Amino acid sequence: MKEKSIFASVVSFLLILIVAGTLLVLSVPSVTANPADSGSGIKGVIKFEGAAPKPTHIDTSADPLCSKGRTAPATTEDIVVDSGGGLANVVVYVSEGLAANTSQPPQESVTLEQKGCQYRPHVLAMQANQKLEIVNSDETTHNIHPTPANNREWNMTQPHGVPLDHTFAREEIAIPIKCNVHPWMRGYIAVFKHPYFAVTDKNGAFDIKNLPPGTYTITAWQEKLGTQTQKITVGAGEAKTLDFSFKQ
Amino acid sequence: MRWSFVRTSIKFASWLVVLTAITASAATAQESHIGKLTGNAKRGKALYGRYCIYCHGPEGDGRGENAPYLNPKPRDFTKALFKCHSTPAGSLPLDSDLYDTISRGIHASGMPSWKPLLRQERADLVAYIKTFSSAFEEEKPGAVIPIPAEPPDSAESVKRGAALFQSMNCWQCHGKDGRGHGPSAPTLTDSQGNLIPPFDFTSGRQFKCGDTNRDMFRDLETGLDGTPMPSFATAMTPEQRWDVVHYIRTLSDSKKHVEVKNDASGQ
């Protein structure tokens, strides 16, 4: 009699576990990126307040091959503001509020180009374990040297035309990239464990698509001006607008 | 009665599994394996406190009390980045690589050879040094890079090496005459942000990770992690790397030296 009741209680406990587990899986928004646009997301523009600093000229004459193929002389890219005050190269991302990540890194790779002895793009965002293809479009030889805090450091020479790729295993916002041969070269790679991030374009605009409904903390990171955060709630199929403004 | 016995045994068995797992993982993380030697981190800690702590610091972060007076700075073990290793660029070193570094020392730096210590003691130190970073538990070292047989050190090889020294931009840091005075030299820093000069090939000093041609070939393949010296693994073929080794050898010997000529690009 006693054994039977124990058996029954074990079975019912297991059943409860299965039902609860199924409910939990169904209720928690999945982080798997939707290939089709669900319509919900966050759009916005990041502005620079006040008079924009003028980019300064970079002297690349130590390597004459750097100016080959450049239409304009190289200038600094730490703060890039357009005529409307839009701030480029800001990484905007969901920093809190997502369920545990279950998504696989995308199959497509992202590309970092070295052109005219500068990085294109200057700021790149990608997912952990996604493939980063590094291209040297210059005639000169570069070395690509990420100096991460949370990933393994790596430093490879890349002559023109030699393919090179790399992955970063862990989230890190953002990894500085340098070229020791051309010390003025500076770029950043932001690595995320989820797909909800964007980098502002030359007008300061960003668009984070397919965000599951929820309440999130959104962080904007700029290499020189630091970070800002805002809270936002996004409903199902809702396209929210969120703007940030940075000043020096 | 029977059920309670089953439950107790299940509980006991699961504790046993957990305990075994914990001890097993602790054992591997606290050991080093160099040939037939097995190093022990506990013994290594005592040796570290006696020989290494003054430069590398109690936390293994390279901030020992002697560190301010040293240049280059003592290695920060918490980053698990090591100059000398037989594995690919950016990979963890093998236990034997760390053992070799302790035994050889790092030439042209404050790190002496620790050959006066017993082999077992050096293996124990390797086990302890690995405990400063979780990387040794989370990742595995890459495959050992192959070093092919060295072709003859001919005038043609030196000439090709001279051209590569130019096109690979070695001269941007090491200078056209190999004295370490290239245009980028004053800007170079190590991973801790300390200024670090490029190697002066004319100095006749021994190379940091060993002074044979094979050591130099390996340096070109792996780079020196944590410094501005990159890997040339995909940038040059093995034959080209041997050519560069042969050329660099001429820089410390004025009779053999071949001047790097300015090419059409005006470099």
Interface residues (C-beta under 8 A of the other chain):
Chain A: K2 E3 I6 A62 D63 P64 L65 E139 T140 T141 H142 N143 I144 H145 T147 R152 E153 W154 N155 M156 T157 Q158 P159 V162 P163 L164 N180 V181 H182 P183
Chain B: R2 W3 K79 A80 L81 A89 G90 S91 A135 E139 S167 M168 N169 Q172 C173 P183 S184 T187 L188 S191 G223 D225 G226 P228 M229 P230 S231 F232 A233 T234 A235 M236 S265 G266 Q267
